[in-house]
Amino acid sequence: MDFCSMLCCVKGSDRKKQGKKESTWRIFSLKELQLATNNFNYDNKLGEGGFGSVYWGQLWDGSQIAVKRLKSWSNKAEVEFSVEVEILARVRHKNLLTLRGYCAEGQERLIIYDYMINLSLLSHLHGQHSAECHLDWTRRMNIAIGAAEGIAYLHHYATPHIIHRDIKASNVLLDGDFKAQVADFGFAKFIPDGATHVTTRVKGTLGYLAPEYAMYGKASESCDVYSFGILLLELASGKKPLEKMSSTLKRAITDWALPLACERKFDELADPRLNGKYVEDELKRVVFVGLICAHSQPEKRPIMLDVVEMLKGDKEKFAALESEEMFKSTQVGEESSEFISDEKEPKQEIENV
């Protein structure tokens, strides 16, 4: 079955499953996208990564779009393009980025989304908007819950279930109301019914990779949970997943945060840009949930449905979490190392976008 036929089948099946909720994506022409982006002008470029570049564009009706243009055509790029479009055509959730359409002409492969005016979470934590302090605590809490709900939908409600494999701050986009939209499904995998994991080539970003995935290529929903835990700690503290300590050594955010969490030093855990304006119970919730999600042992991590409930304030679940042994000692677990050497990072192909 060719690519266009496959997408038509997906679109038809979505109509049957969703009743009145029809997909709204369409096929764009290359000429239309060239006009919208001023022929992919450098001034329109929003970002660049291992996959290629993303451009801002404006259609003839005035609507703004983001156009993801794959770097080069290859069988590998074709697979990632097909997977992302198929997944986006299947899923519909308020916290997952909506597909506007795609273009496959000649060797050009482009995916079109709604433009997110507030860009990515990364841009507000560490990038061009980081000094403007747009992320007050209420917005951070809403982003945490919204992103968690989007990932929970992929893991538990999508058919078949989907693992994202690249949860990180740059893949959480923010709309005009700073609501989270989880994006970039180029590395995503479907999980067959009854399977606990899929063994695959390692893809993702250093600092967010679950240990079992980085070492053995075992991808599962639990790997996304780990990455989301790192994201929660990043969101609460404003720190990067890996903090550079010297030219060759980096410290993981978990190794910095765990001792402070055990000592209940939440003022030291909070992003200084918040100026102390946060709800301590909520900050505690985000940090503790982040740390248990990023546990080195996959079986200790919660599922995303429980993560959503704890972030929303489920007292019973959070009380059980707070009594976990890892939060009673200031000693970081034996399996966690305080520093990561650049010389000892996994040798598998890892996209560090």
C-alpha positions as CSV (number, residue, x, y, z in Angstrom):
1,M,0.0,0.0,0.0
2,D,1.5,3.4,-0.9
3,F,1.8,6.3,1.5
4,C,-1.3,8.2,0.3
5,S,-3.5,5.1,0.3
6,M,-2.4,4.3,3.9
7,L,-3.3,7.8,5.1
8,C,-6.7,7.6,3.4
9,C,-7.4,4.3,5.2
10,V,-6.4,5.9,8.5
11,K,-8.6,8.8,7.9
12,G,-11.6,6.6,7.0
13,S,-11.1,4.4,10.0
14,D,-10.9,7.5,12.3
15,R,-14.4,8.6,11.0
16,K,-15.8,5.2,11.9
17,K,-14.3,5.3,15.4
18,Q,-14.9,8.9,16.3
19,G,-18.4,9.3,14.9
20,K,-19.1,13.0,14.3
21,K,-15.5,14.0,15.2
22,E,-13.9,14.0,11.8
23,S,-10.2,14.5,11.1
24,T,-9.5,17.9,9.6
25,W,-6.1,17.4,8.0
26,R,-5.5,17.7,4.3
27,I,-2.8,17.3,1.6
28,F,-0.9,20.5,0.9
29,S,0.9,21.3,-2.4
30,L,4.6,22.2,-2.3
31,K,3.8,25.5,-4.1
32,E,1.3,26.4,-1.4
33,L,3.8,25.9,1.4
34,Q,6.6,27.7,-0.5
35,L,4.3,30.7,-0.7
36,A,3.3,30.5,2.9
37,T,6.9,30.3,4.2
38,N,8.4,32.8,1.6
39,N,10.1,29.8,0.0
40,F,11.4,28.5,3.4
41,N,13.1,31.8,4.1
42,Y,15.7,31.7,6.9
43,D,13.8,34.6,8.6
44,N,10.8,32.2,8.9
45,K,12.8,29.4,10.6
46,L,11.5,28.6,14.1
47,G,14.0,25.9,14.9
48,E,16.2,23.1,13.7
49,G,17.0,19.6,14.8
50,G,18.2,16.2,13.7
51,F,15.1,15.7,11.6
52,G,15.4,19.0,9.7
53,S,13.9,22.5,10.2
54,V,10.5,24.0,11.3
55,Y,9.3,27.2,9.5
56,W,6.5,29.7,10.3
57,G,4.1,30.3,7.6
58,Q,0.8,32.0,6.8
59,L,-1.8,30.6,4.5
60,W,-4.0,32.5,2.0
61,D,-6.8,32.7,4.6
62,G,-4.5,34.3,7.2
63,S,-4.1,31.3,9.4
64,Q,-0.7,30.7,10.8
65,I,1.0,27.3,10.5
66,A,4.3,25.6,11.4
67,V,5.9,23.5,8.6
68,K,8.3,20.7,9.5
69,R,10.6,20.1,6.6
70,L,12.6,16.9,6.7
71,K,16.3,17.4,6.2
72,S,16.9,15.0,3.4
73,W,15.0,12.2,1.6
74,S,16.0,8.7,2.5
75,N,14.3,5.4,3.5
76,K,14.9,6.3,7.1
77,A,13.4,9.8,6.7
78,E,10.4,8.3,4.8
79,V,9.7,5.9,7.7
80,E,9.8,8.7,10.4
81,F,7.6,10.9,8.2
82,S,5.1,8.2,7.6
83,V,5.0,7.2,11.3
84,E,4.5,10.8,12.5
85,V,1.7,11.6,10.0
86,E,-0.1,8.3,10.7
87,I,0.0,8.8,14.5
88,L,-1.1,12.4,14.2
89,A,-3.9,11.4,11.9
90,R,-5.1,8.8,14.4
91,V,-5.0,10.7,17.7
92,R,-7.2,13.6,18.8
93,H,-6.6,15.1,22.3
94,K,-6.5,18.7,23.6
95,N,-2.9,18.3,24.7
96,L,-1.5,16.7,21.6
97,L,-0.4,18.9,18.7
98,T,-3.0,18.8,15.9
99,L,-2.1,17.8,12.4
100,R,-3.1,20.3,9.7
101,G,-1.8,18.2,6.8
102,Y,1.3,16.9,4.9
103,C,3.0,17.3,1.6
104,A,4.9,14.6,-0.2
105,E,6.1,15.8,-3.6
106,G,9.2,14.5,-5.2
107,Q,11.8,14.2,-2.5
108,E,10.2,16.8,-0.3
109,R,8.5,15.5,2.9
110,L,6.7,18.2,5.0
111,I,4.3,18.0,7.9
112,I,2.0,21.0,8.7
113,Y,0.7,21.8,12.2
114,D,-1.1,24.7,13.9
115,Y,1.4,27.4,14.8
116,M,1.9,27.7,18.6
117,I,2.4,31.4,19.3
118,N,4.2,30.8,22.6
119,L,6.7,28.3,21.0
120,S,8.1,25.6,23.2
121,L,8.6,25.0,27.0
122,L,12.3,25.0,26.2
123,S,12.2,28.5,24.9
124,H,10.8,29.7,28.2
125,L,13.0,27.7,30.5
126,H,16.3,28.0,28.7
127,G,15.9,29.8,25.4
128,Q,14.9,33.1,23.9
129,H,12.0,33.8,26.4
130,S,13.8,32.6,29.5
131,A,14.5,36.1,30.9
132,E,10.9,37.3,30.4
133,C,9.4,35.2,33.2
134,H,6.2,34.3,31.4
135,L,5.9,31.0,33.3
136,D,4.3,31.8,36.7
137,W,3.6,28.8,39.0
138,T,-0.1,28.5,37.9
139,R,1.0,28.1,34.3
140,R,3.7,25.6,35.2
141,M,1.2,23.5,37.1
142,N,-1.2,23.6,34.1
143,I,1.6,22.7,31.7
144,A,2.6,19.7,33.9
145,I,-1.0,18.4,34.1
146,G,-1.8,19.0,30.5
147,A,1.4,17.3,29.2
148,A,0.7,14.4,31.5
149,E,-2.8,14.0,30.2
150,G,-1.6,14.0,26.6
151,I,1.0,11.3,27.3
152,A,-1.6,9.3,29.3
153,Y,-3.9,9.4,26.3
154,L,-1.1,7.9,24.1
155,H,-0.3,5.1,26.6
156,H,-3.8,4.1,27.7
157,Y,-6.5,5.3,25.2
158,A,-4.9,5.3,21.8
159,T,-5.4,2.1,19.8
160,P,-2.9,0.6,19.5
161,H,-1.0,2.2,22.4
162,I,1.8,4.6,21.5
163,I,5.1,5.4,23.1
164,H,6.5,8.8,22.2
165,R,10.2,8.1,22.8
166,D,11.3,11.8,22.8
167,I,9.5,13.5,25.7
168,K,11.5,16.7,26.4
169,A,11.0,20.5,26.9
170,S,11.4,21.3,23.2
171,N,8.6,18.9,22.3
172,V,6.1,20.5,24.7
173,L,4.6,23.4,22.7
174,L,2.6,26.2,24.2
175,D,-0.5,27.8,22.7
176,G,-1.8,31.3,23.2
177,D,-3.1,30.5,26.7
178,F,0.1,28.6,27.6
179,K,-1.6,25.2,27.4
180,A,0.6,22.3,26.7
181,Q,0.6,20.5,23.4
182,V,2.9,17.5,23.2
183,A,4.5,17.4,19.7
184,D,7.0,15.6,17.5
185,F,6.0,12.0,16.9
186,G,8.8,11.1,14.5
187,F,10.4,8.6,16.9
188,A,7.1,7.2,18.2
189,K,6.3,3.5,18.3
190,F,3.1,1.5,18.3
191,I,2.9,-1.1,21.1
192,P,1.3,-4.3,19.9
193,D,-1.5,-5.8,22.2
194,G,0.1,-7.9,24.9
195,A,3.6,-6.6,24.4
196,T,5.5,-5.1,27.4
197,H,8.1,-3.4,25.2
198,V,9.6,-3.1,21.8
199,T,13.4,-3.5,21.2
200,T,14.5,-0.7,18.9
201,R,17.4,1.5,17.9
202,V,18.0,4.2,20.6
203,K,16.5,7.6,19.7
204,G,16.0,10.5,22.0
205,T,17.9,13.2,23.9
206,L,20.6,12.7,26.5
207,G,19.4,13.6,30.0
208,Y,15.9,12.3,29.3
209,L,16.7,8.7,28.3
210,A,15.6,5.9,30.7
211,P,18.6,3.7,31.7
212,E,17.2,0.5,30.3
213,Y,16.4,2.2,27.0
214,A,19.8,3.9,26.6
215,M,21.6,0.6,27.4
216,Y,19.5,-2.1,25.8
217,G,17.1,-0.3,23.4
218,K,14.1,-1.6,25.4
219,A,11.4,1.0,24.7
220,S,8.1,1.0,26.7
221,E,5.6,3.3,28.2
222,S,7.8,3.4,31.3
223,C,10.6,5.0,29.2
224,D,8.2,7.9,28.5
225,V,7.4,8.1,32.2
226,Y,11.1,8.5,33.0
227,S,11.5,11.3,30.5
228,F,8.4,13.0,31.8
229,G,9.8,12.8,35.3
230,I,12.9,14.7,34.1
231,L,10.7,17.2,32.5
232,L,8.7,17.8,35.7
233,L,12.0,18.5,37.6
234,E,13.1,20.8,34.9
235,L,9.8,22.6,35.0
236,A,9.9,23.1,38.8
237,S,13.5,24.0,39.1
238,G,14.4,25.8,35.9
239,K,17.5,23.6,35.7
240,K,18.6,21.6,32.6
241,P,18.4,17.8,32.7
242,L,22.2,17.7,32.7
243,E,24.2,20.4,34.4
244,K,27.7,20.9,33.2
245,M,30.2,20.7,36.1
246,S,33.4,20.7,34.1
247,S,34.6,20.1,30.5
248,T,34.0,16.4,30.8
249,L,31.5,15.9,33.7
250,K,27.8,16.6,34.0
251,R,25.4,16.1,36.9
252,A,21.9,14.7,36.4
253,I,19.0,16.8,37.7
254,T,17.8,13.8,39.7
255,D,21.1,13.6,41.7
256,W,20.8,17.3,42.5
257,A,17.1,17.2,43.4
258,L,16.7,14.0,45.4
259,P,18.8,15.1,48.5
260,L,17.0,18.4,48.6
261,A,13.6,16.6,48.4
262,C,14.5,14.3,51.2
263,E,15.4,17.2,53.4
264,R,12.2,19.0,52.2
265,K,14.2,22.1,51.1
266,F,11.6,23.2,48.6
267,D,12.9,26.8,48.5
268,E,16.1,25.5,47.0
269,L,14.3,23.3,44.5
270,A,12.1,26.1,43.1
271,D,13.1,28.0,40.1
272,P,14.6,31.3,41.4
273,R,12.7,33.2,38.6
274,L,9.5,32.4,40.6
275,N,10.8,34.7,43.4
276,G,9.2,32.4,46.0
277,K,5.7,32.8,44.4
278,Y,4.6,29.2,44.3
279,V,2.3,26.8,46.2
280,E,4.6,24.7,48.3
281,D,2.2,21.7,48.4
282,E,2.0,21.7,44.6
283,L,5.8,22.2,44.2
284,K,6.3,19.2,46.5
285,R,3.9,17.2,44.4
286,V,5.7,18.0,41.2
287,V,9.1,17.3,42.6
288,F,8.2,14.0,44.3
289,V,6.2,12.8,41.2
290,G,9.1,13.8,39.0
291,L,11.6,11.8,41.1
292,I,9.6,8.6,41.3
293,C,8.9,8.8,37.5
294,A,12.6,9.1,36.9
295,H,13.4,6.1,39.2
296,S,16.3,4.0,37.8
297,Q,14.2,0.9,38.2
298,P,11.3,0.7,35.7
299,E,9.1,-1.3,38.0
300,K,9.2,1.5,40.6
301,R,7.8,4.1,38.2
302,P,4.1,4.9,38.2
303,I,1.9,4.7,35.1
304,M,0.8,7.9,33.5
305,L,-2.8,7.7,34.7
306,D,-1.5,7.7,38.3
307,V,0.8,10.5,37.5
308,V,-2.1,12.6,36.3
309,E,-4.1,11.9,39.4
310,M,-1.2,12.7,41.7
311,L,-0.4,16.0,40.0
312,K,-4.1,16.9,40.3
313,G,-4.0,16.3,44.0
314,D,-5.0,12.7,44.8
315,K,-4.2,12.7,48.5
316,E,-4.2,8.9,48.9
317,K,-1.9,8.2,46.0
318,F,0.5,11.0,47.0
319,A,0.6,9.9,50.6
320,A,1.7,6.5,49.5
321,L,4.4,8.1,47.2
322,E,5.7,10.3,50.0
323,S,6.2,7.3,52.2
324,E,8.5,5.7,49.6
325,E,11.9,4.7,51.0
326,M,13.8,6.8,48.4
327,F,12.4,10.0,50.1
328,K,13.5,9.0,53.6
329,S,17.3,9.0,53.0
330,T,19.6,11.7,51.7
331,Q,21.7,9.1,50.1
332,V,21.3,8.8,46.3
333,G,20.6,5.2,45.3
334,E,23.6,3.0,44.4
335,E,22.5,2.7,40.8
336,S,22.6,6.4,40.3
337,S,25.9,8.1,39.7
338,E,26.4,11.7,40.8
339,F,28.2,12.7,37.7
340,I,28.0,11.6,34.0
341,S,31.1,11.7,31.9
342,D,30.8,12.8,28.3
343,E,33.3,10.0,27.6
344,K,31.0,7.3,29.0
345,E,27.7,8.2,27.3
346,P,25.9,5.4,25.4
347,K,27.4,4.5,22.0
348,Q,24.1,3.9,20.2
349,E,22.9,6.5,17.8
350,I,21.2,9.1,19.9
351,E,19.6,12.2,18.5
352,N,20.6,15.1,20.7
353,V,18.4,17.8,19.3
